[in-house]
Amino acid sequence: MHDTTDTDCTLCPTFRGNAEPRRPDRPPVCEGCRLRLSRLIGELHDLHERLANPDPTEADQRRYRRYDTQGRAQTVWADPLATIGGSGPIPSKPDQPHVSGTPSKSTPANLDHVDLTNEARIPNPTPQARQHPWDQIGHLSVATRLYELARDWRDTLWPGHHLPVPTVPELTMWLRAGHTPEYAGNRIDAACTEHPGIADIAAELHQLRGTLRAALGETEPRPRHWLGVTCPHCREISTISQQAGDDYAECSECGRMYTADQMAELVHQQAAAVNA
């Protein structure tokens, strides 16, 4: 088993699962994980937008015929509020008397959704809360977490810079300034090289992505693996894979990255060699 050392990439354990950490050209973070951190922050923005602006629920457009007390036929909506978007389930009052100790009905709103999509705020815990942080109920909003991150990076690396407006789109743009498909961005690149807590930051953001996916009812997408394909650089077989949302496939052995066109050509060449 590979032992992690000071020369290994500190973000590989977060982004590459059970694969062995790479030896980065620019310690402490390899080039692939720099890009993954930038894409992760971009994905947090996209997941937050979907959570904050869900698709409207499809209204029940069915109708049926009924007869009034005079025997006259009427056509009515199955959902009387269908013309304005439909109604949600409303719990009725129980027929049984209330018994002490009976749990109250849950709130009609999803509190996880409310917490995660709230505006940014500066946490101000009481002394008791500081002593018992595990008693925290609910989630910090995405805007709050990104604002804390931006403020930490500013104070640590660029104390003369101004912070952006504390909204998720503005914070995302500030953190990913200069991002391209091939480059993580100026601030993320500098933070990966110079920030002492970059490993903890990546792990926390990765966990936040999982929380957002869970709130949306989604599971973590599985990576695509090219089984039987040989990496031309290191000659290892079945080591090339691509994480969902990544622009490049990557060899887990040597770190070489390939575009979609390069992978298509690579597969075609190796299949043609086998058939020949």
C-alpha positions in Angstrom: 0.0 0.0 0.0 1.2 3.5 -0.9 2.2 5.7 2.1 1.3 9.3 1.8 4.3 11.6 2.2 4.9 15.4 2.1 5.6 15.1 -1.6 2.2 13.6 -2.5 -0.8 15.7 -3.7 -2.8 16.7 -0.6 -6.1 16.8 -2.6 -5.9 13.4 -4.3 -7.4 11.6 -1.2 -10.5 13.9 -1.7 -10.8 13.8 -5.4 -9.4 10.5 -6.5 -10.8 8.1 -3.9 -8.9 5.0 -3.5 -6.3 5.8 -6.2 -2.7 6.4 -5.0 -1.9 10.1 -4.5 0.2 11.7 -7.3 3.6 13.4 -6.9 2.8 17.0 -8.1 5.1 19.0 -10.2 4.0 22.1 -8.1 3.5 20.8 -4.5 1.4 20.4 -2.6 -1.4 19.9 -5.3 -1.2 18.1 -8.6 -2.5 19.8 -11.8 -5.5 17.5 -12.1 -6.7 18.3 -8.6 -6.3 22.0 -9.1 -8.8 21.8 -12.0 -11.1 19.5 -10.0 -11.2 22.0 -7.1 -12.2 24.8 -9.6 -14.9 22.6 -11.2 -16.2 21.6 -7.7 -16.8 25.3 -6.9 -18.5 25.7 -10.2 -20.7 22.7 -9.5 -21.7 24.1 -6.1 -23.0 27.1 -8.0 -25.0 25.0 -10.4 -26.4 22.7 -7.7 -27.4 25.8 -5.6 -29.2 27.4 -8.5 -31.2 24.2 -9.1 -32.1 24.0 -5.5 -33.1 27.6 -5.2 -35.1 27.6 -8.5 -36.7 24.2 -8.8 -38.7 23.2 -11.8 -42.4 24.0 -11.2 -44.5 21.0 -10.1 -46.7 19.6 -12.9 -50.3 20.4 -12.1 -53.0 17.7 -12.2 -54.9 18.6 -15.4 -57.4 15.8 -15.2 -61.2 16.5 -15.2 -64.1 14.4 -14.4 -68.0 14.6 -14.6 -70.2 14.7 -11.5 -73.8 15.5 -10.8 -75.1 18.2 -8.5 -78.1 17.9 -6.2 -80.5 18.7 -9.0 -79.1 15.9 -11.2 -77.3 18.2 -13.6 -73.9 17.1 -15.0 -70.8 19.2 -14.4 -67.2 18.9 -15.5 -64.8 19.8 -12.8 -61.0 19.8 -12.2 -59.5 16.9 -10.2 -57.3 19.5 -8.6 -59.4 22.7 -8.0 -56.2 24.8 -8.0 -54.9 23.3 -11.2 -55.3 26.5 -13.2 -52.8 28.3 -10.9 -50.3 25.5 -10.7 -51.9 23.0 -8.4 -52.0 22.5 -4.7 -49.5 20.6 -2.5 -50.6 18.1 0.1 -52.1 19.7 3.2 -52.4 17.6 6.3 -55.9 17.5 7.7 -56.8 17.8 11.4 -56.8 14.4 13.1 -60.1 13.0 14.4 -58.5 11.5 17.5 -57.8 13.6 20.6 -54.3 14.9 21.1 -52.2 12.7 23.4 -49.3 14.2 25.4 -46.0 13.1 23.9 -47.4 12.7 20.3 -44.9 14.2 17.9 -46.2 17.3 16.1 -46.5 17.3 12.3 -43.4 18.2 10.3 -43.2 21.7 8.8 -44.6 21.9 5.2 -41.3 23.5 4.0 -38.1 21.5 3.5 -35.8 23.1 6.1 -32.6 21.7 4.4 -33.6 23.6 1.2 -34.3 26.7 3.2 -31.0 26.5 5.1 -28.8 25.8 2.0 -30.3 28.6 -0.1 -30.4 31.3 2.5 -28.4 34.5 2.1 -24.9 34.8 3.4 -24.5 35.7 7.0 -21.6 35.9 9.4 -22.0 33.2 12.0 -22.1 34.6 15.6 -22.3 31.6 17.9 -22.8 32.0 21.6 -20.1 30.9 24.1 -22.0 27.7 24.7 -22.3 27.1 21.0 -18.5 27.5 20.6 -17.9 24.9 23.3 -20.4 22.5 21.7 -20.2 23.0 17.9 -21.6 19.5 17.3 -25.0 20.6 18.6 -25.5 22.8 15.5 -28.8 22.0 13.9 -29.3 22.5 10.2 -26.9 23.6 7.4 -24.9 26.7 6.8 -26.1 28.2 3.5 -23.9 27.8 0.3 -23.5 31.6 0.2 -22.3 31.7 3.8 -19.8 28.9 3.2 -18.4 30.5 0.0 -18.2 33.9 1.7 -16.3 32.4 4.6 -13.9 30.8 2.1 -13.5 34.0 0.1 -12.8 36.0 3.3 -10.3 33.4 4.5 -8.4 33.4 1.1 -8.5 37.2 1.1 -7.1 37.6 4.6 -4.5 34.9 4.1 -3.2 35.6 0.6 -4.5 39.0 -0.6 -5.2 41.3 2.4 -5.4 44.3 0.2 -8.2 43.0 -2.0 -11.9 43.8 -1.7 -14.4 41.0 -1.2 -17.2 40.5 -3.7 -20.9 40.9 -3.1 -21.9 37.9 -0.9 -24.1 36.1 -3.4 -23.3 32.6 -4.8 -22.8 33.8 -8.4 -20.5 36.7 -7.4 -18.5 34.6 -4.9 -18.1 31.8 -7.5 -16.8 34.2 -10.1 -14.4 35.7 -7.5 -13.0 32.4 -6.4 -12.7 31.0 -10.0 -11.3 34.2 -11.5 -9.4 33.3 -14.7 -10.8 29.7 -14.9 -10.6 28.0 -18.3 -11.1 24.3 -19.1 -7.3 23.9 -18.9 -6.5 26.3 -16.0 -8.0 26.3 -12.5 -8.0 30.1 -12.3 -5.7 32.6 -10.7 -7.0 32.5 -7.1 -7.6 28.8 -7.0 -4.1 28.1 -8.5 -2.5 30.4 -5.9 -4.5 28.9 -3.0 -3.5 25.4 -4.0 0.1 26.4 -3.8 0.2 28.8 -0.9 -2.8 28.2 1.5 -1.9 26.0 4.4 -5.4 24.6 4.8 -6.2 23.7 1.2 -6.8 20.0 1.9 -9.4 20.7 4.6 -11.1 23.3 2.3 -11.4 20.8 -0.5 -12.8 18.1 1.8 -15.4 20.5 3.2 -16.5 21.7 -0.2 -16.7 18.1 -1.4 -18.9 17.3 1.5 -21.1 20.4 0.8 -21.6 19.1 -2.8 -22.8 15.8 -1.4 -25.2 17.7 0.9 -26.6 19.6 -2.1 -27.0 16.4 -4.1 -28.8 14.8 -1.3 -31.2 17.8 -1.0 -31.9 17.4 -4.7 -32.5 13.7 -4.3 -29.5 12.8 -6.5 -26.6 10.4 -5.9 -23.0 10.9 -6.8 -22.5 10.1 -10.5 -20.1 7.2 -11.3 -17.0 7.9 -13.3 -16.5 6.4 -16.8 -13.7 3.9 -17.1 -12.0 2.9 -20.4 -11.4 -0.8 -19.6 -8.8 -2.5 -21.8 -7.4 0.8 -23.2 -3.7 1.4 -22.8 -2.4 4.8 -21.8 0.2 5.8 -24.5 2.3 7.7 -22.0 2.8 5.1 -19.2 1.7 2.0 -21.1 -0.6 0.9 -18.2 -3.9 -0.8 -19.1 -7.4 0.2 -17.9 -6.1 3.2 -15.9 -8.0 6.0 -17.9 -11.2 7.3 -16.4 -13.3 10.5 -16.5 -15.3 11.9 -13.6 -18.8 13.2 -14.3 -18.6 16.9 -15.4 -14.9 16.8 -16.1 -13.7 18.0 -19.5 -10.8 15.5 -19.7 -10.2 11.8 -19.2 -7.2 11.1 -16.9 -4.8 8.3 -16.4 -4.7 7.4 -12.7 -1.1 6.1 -13.0 0.8 8.9 -14.7 -1.7 11.8 -14.7 -1.8 12.4 -18.4 -5.1 14.0 -19.5 -7.0 13.4 -22.8 -9.8 15.3 -24.5 -12.8 13.5 -25.9 -11.4 13.7 -29.4 -8.1 12.2 -28.2 -9.9 9.4 -26.4 -12.0 8.6 -29.5 -8.8 8.5 -31.6 -7.0 6.4 -29.0 -9.7 3.8 -28.8 -10.0 3.7 -32.6 -6.3 3.2 -33.1 -6.0 0.4 -30.4 -9.1 -1.4 -31.7 -7.7 -1.3 -35.3 -4.4 -2.7 -34.0 -6.2 -5.6 -32.3 -8.3 -6.4 -35.4 -5.2 -6.3 -37.6 
